[in-house]
């Protein structure tokens, strides 16, 4: 049983990165005086951040954004960073950071954000060098970011205690980014280094007020899971429950929490209570890795409770489930290989998260039934995110075509260079979309193949477990006779 | 019985959260593609904007008007009308969201057109919201020289009056 916990503890410590967004609090643009930057801010507020950056790039090229060129360059850098264009973003941050004529606060924030990029790209030494350029212009929140970058760099340099010491005790002024880094550091310390201070750091996250912030609530769930499973690993069942039961019940993370709650009672030999959680997990309509685990855990618990008939029945249920799903996965793989996945993805809302919710009830075809299993995979999630970003870019590029035509009408001339540029871009985006779709399809098929292999092992375990129970039941009857 | 390694127990990632470092490593090609395509899109957009600007500046004399606000309560800005030389050229309704955006440093490019050199009047009429039906009109007289002028109109209410004050800033020869 302990080996099972050690497996699951690994699952609880995934390094997380926040959704990259331009943090408006980094720099206050409310005192903007130049019309170029002001106009760009308006375009961005209207939802066209690319037009905003294009406007500023044009002005930057001409030098017409003065006297706020540094604020403009910082804005360009922020937007490029939010779009994942890290090399160009870094170039603009450094341009601001190295400009002796820029305001000190802006230069310091540019160094700080550049350090974040270095940190996120795993260049901890480069991040530290960038931090050393910061003078005194950081807000309390930014100081929190500074501390977390430094703590990670110290850990990467093999100085765990110094890393722990660098983590701010006060969460009050921490940015969301810093909270993610806090989670990652706590996870690294606890998961990889078995350092008890990792638990203390994660504990601070389990106490944050996340009522008005879904992303923070998810981070808090993740911290509670990590703490819960780390305690299960050392058989501190009651303490583990205090964290696991805080995980919100209405999201996919709750599957893992339910499984853990069951294990916490199983450790205490309270198999009836363990079954309460596992049966709930097993009865959930959506497929889940943890549901398969529960399918094995339930008959095990019935067996431990000497309810042999129920144990055998649930082993049979598990066998049917494993066999049935393994076979159904073949049909799903065939569907995914044709147009199934594209229809599934493209038929959903463009909203960043709504599509996930929109998918869940649509479990009617082979590929949709197993969709939650795909969504358990970070690789699939990331690939899907990239695919959807490409689709959005495709729509944006398509809209530029209309603008070129409108320009031609106004100018009473043709613009062949713009059309050529547009066509080339359209072709490249289309190729990238098709390639990404193929990647997604292959990922989905690979995931199903992995599950099929896993279900094959589960089948063996279930058969072996059932044989043991039958033997025990027979011995029990023999003993009674 | 539970000792079998389950590599497929991929760790759960909250759907409200994003990437894992492992996931990033897997998709670096895609990120590179996205990054390059984003840059190419920006280059196209920039080139189109440059072409439009060159077209606009073929007119020897132009006027571009920008609107921004300075800590202005949304109730004081519902509708704005602009007349140039007593000819209505703009009528714009502001949403509460847009009013808030203007308070945060954004400027709305509300009017851009050729104009002759010489003296002109620009009249701004502001209507408050339904709960504040005040209407105010302010006229700015400007001397238009040759080139591309910008007129920045800042709407503010430093004295907490029923109607806002307007501040005009003309910049001669500045490209829009």
Contacts between the chains, C-beta under 8 A, distances in Angstrom:
chain1	res1	chain2	res2	distance
A	1	B	2	5.7
A	3	B	2	6.7
A	3	B	3	4.6
A	4	B	2	4.1
A	4	B	3	7.3
A	7	B	5	6.8
A	7	B	6	6.0
A	7	B	9	6.2
A	8	B	9	7.1
A	10	B	11	7.0
A	11	B	9	5.6
A	11	B	10	7.5
A	11	B	11	3.6
A	11	B	12	6.4
A	12	B	11	6.8
A	13	B	11	7.6
A	14	B	11	4.5
A	14	B	13	6.0
A	14	B	20	4.8
A	14	B	22	7.6
A	15	B	20	5.7
A	15	B	21	4.6
A	15	B	22	7.8
A	16	B	13	7.4
A	16	B	17	5.5
A	16	B	18	7.3
A	16	B	19	7.6
A	16	B	20	6.7
A	17	B	18	5.9
A	17	B	19	4.8
A	17	B	20	7.6
A	17	B	21	7.4
A	17	B	24	7.7
A	18	B	17	7.6
A	18	B	18	6.8
A	19	B	17	7.8
A	19	B	18	5.0
A	24	B	104	7.9
A	28	B	105	7.9
A	29	B	104	6.5
A	29	B	105	3.7
A	29	B	106	8.0
A	30	B	103	7.0
A	30	B	104	5.2
A	30	B	105	4.6
A	31	B	105	6.7
A	32	B	68	7.8
A	32	B	105	3.7
A	32	B	106	7.7
A	32	B	107	7.3
A	35	B	64	7.7
A	35	B	66	4.7
A	35	B	107	5.6
A	35	B	109	7.6
A	35	B	150	5.6
A	35	B	152	5.9
A	35	B	171	7.9
A	35	B	174	7.5
A	35	B	176	7.3
A	37	B	105	7.6
A	38	B	66	6.4
A	38	B	68	5.8
A	38	B	105	6.3
A	38	B	106	5.9
A	38	B	107	2.9
A	39	B	66	6.6
A	39	B	106	7.9
A	39	B	107	5.4
A	39	B	108	7.8
A	39	B	109	5.1
A	41	B	101	7.6
A	41	B	104	7.3
A	41	B	105	5.4
A	41	B	106	3.9
A	41	B	107	7.2
A	42	B	101	6.5
A	42	B	102	7.6
A	42	B	106	3.9
A	42	B	107	5.8
A	42	B	108	5.3
A	42	B	109	7.2
A	44	B	106	7.8
A	45	B	98	7.8
A	45	B	101	4.1
A	45	B	104	7.7
A	45	B	106	5.3
A	50	B	38	7.7
A	50	B	41	6.2
A	50	B	42	6.0
A	50	B	45	5.8
A	51	B	45	6.0
A	51	B	49	7.6
A	53	B	42	5.9
A	54	B	42	5.4
A	54	B	45	3.8
A	54	B	46	4.2
A	54	B	49	5.6
A	55	B	49	6.2
A	57	B	42	6.6
A	57	B	46	5.1
A	58	B	46	5.2
A	58	B	49	5.4
A	58	B	50	5.6
A	58	B	53	7.4
A	61	B	46	8.0
A	62	B	175	7.6
A	64	B	174	7.5
A	64	B	175	5.8
A	80	B	38	7.9
A	83	B	35	7.9
A	83	B	38	5.2
A	84	B	31	5.9
A	84	B	34	5.9
A	84	B	35	5.7
A	84	B	38	7.3
A	85	B	35	4.8
A	85	B	38	5.3
A	85	B	39	6.1
A	86	B	35	7.1
A	87	B	35	7.2
A	88	B	39	6.6
A	122	B	21	7.8
A	214	B	16	5.2
A	215	B	16	5.4
A	215	B	17	6.7
A	217	B	16	7.4
A	218	B	14	3.7
A	218	B	15	7.7
A	218	B	16	3.9
A	218	B	17	5.0
A	219	B	14	7.6
A	219	B	17	6.6
A	221	B	14	6.1
A	222	B	14	6.0
A	222	B	17	7.0
A	225	B	12	7.7
A	251	B	14	6.6
A	251	B	15	7.0
A	251	B	16	7.6
A	252	B	12	6.4
A	252	B	14	7.3
A	252	B	15	6.2
A	253	B	12	5.6
A	253	B	14	5.3
A	255	B	12	7.2
A	256	B	12	5.1
A	289	B	8	6.9
A	289	B	9	5.5
A	289	B	10	6.9
A	289	B	12	7.6
A	290	B	12	7.8
A	293	B	6	7.9
A	293	B	9	7.7
A	296	B	2	7.5
A	300	B	1	6.8
A	300	B	2	7.6
A	353	B	15	7.0
A	353	B	16	6.7
A	356	B	15	5.0
A	375	B	15	6.6
A	376	B	10	5.5
A	376	B	12	6.0
A	376	B	13	7.9
A	377	B	10	4.9
A	378	B	10	6.8
A	378	B	11	7.2
A	378	B	13	4.8
A	378	B	19	7.1
A	378	B	20	4.3
A	378	B	22	6.4
A	378	B	23	4.2
A	379	B	10	7.9
A	379	B	22	7.3
A	379	B	23	5.1
A	379	B	26	4.9
A	379	B	27	7.4
A	381	B	13	6.3
A	381	B	15	7.5
A	381	B	18	7.7
A	381	B	19	7.9
A	381	B	23	6.9
A	382	B	18	7.7
A	382	B	19	5.4
A	382	B	20	7.6
A	382	B	23	3.8
A	382	B	24	6.9
A	382	B	26	6.9
A	382	B	27	5.2
A	383	B	26	7.7
A	383	B	27	5.8
A	383	B	30	7.0
A	385	B	18	7.1
A	385	B	19	7.8
A	386	B	27	5.9
A	386	B	30	4.4
A	386	B	31	7.1
A	386	B	34	6.2
A	389	B	34	6.0
A	390	B	33	7.9
A	390	B	34	6.6
A	390	B	37	7.5
A	393	B	34	7.4
A	393	B	37	6.0
A	393	B	38	6.8
A	393	B	41	6.4
A	396	B	41	6.6
A	397	B	41	5.9
A	397	B	44	7.6
A	400	B	41	7.7
A	400	B	44	6.1
A	400	B	45	6.5
A	400	B	48	6.6
A	403	B	48	6.0
A	404	B	48	6.3
A	407	B	48	6.5
A	407	B	51	6.1
A	407	B	52	5.7
A	407	B	55	7.1
A	410	B	52	7.9
A	410	B	55	6.4
A	411	B	51	7.8
A	411	B	55	4.9
A	415	B	51	6.4
A	417	B	47	7.7
A	418	B	44	7.3
A	418	B	47	6.4
A	418	B	48	6.0
A	418	B	51	6.7
A	421	B	43	7.6
A	421	B	44	5.1
A	421	B	47	6.7
A	422	B	44	6.1
A	425	B	37	7.3
A	425	B	40	5.2
A	425	B	41	6.4
A	425	B	44	5.8
A	428	B	37	6.1
A	428	B	40	6.9
A	429	B	37	5.6
A	432	B	30	7.8
A	432	B	33	4.8
A	432	B	34	7.5
A	432	B	37	6.1
A	435	B	33	7.7
A	436	B	30	6.0
A	436	B	33	8.0
A	439	B	27	7.9
A	439	B	30	7.2
A	447	B	8	7.9
A	450	B	7	7.2
A	450	B	8	4.5
A	451	B	8	5.8
A	453	B	8	7.4
A	454	B	6	6.1
A	454	B	7	7.7
A	454	B	8	4.4
A	457	B	4	5.4
A	457	B	6	7.9
A	461	B	1	6.3
A	461	B	2	7.9
A	461	B	4	6.3
A	464	B	1	7.0
A	465	B	1	5.8
A	468	B	1	7.8
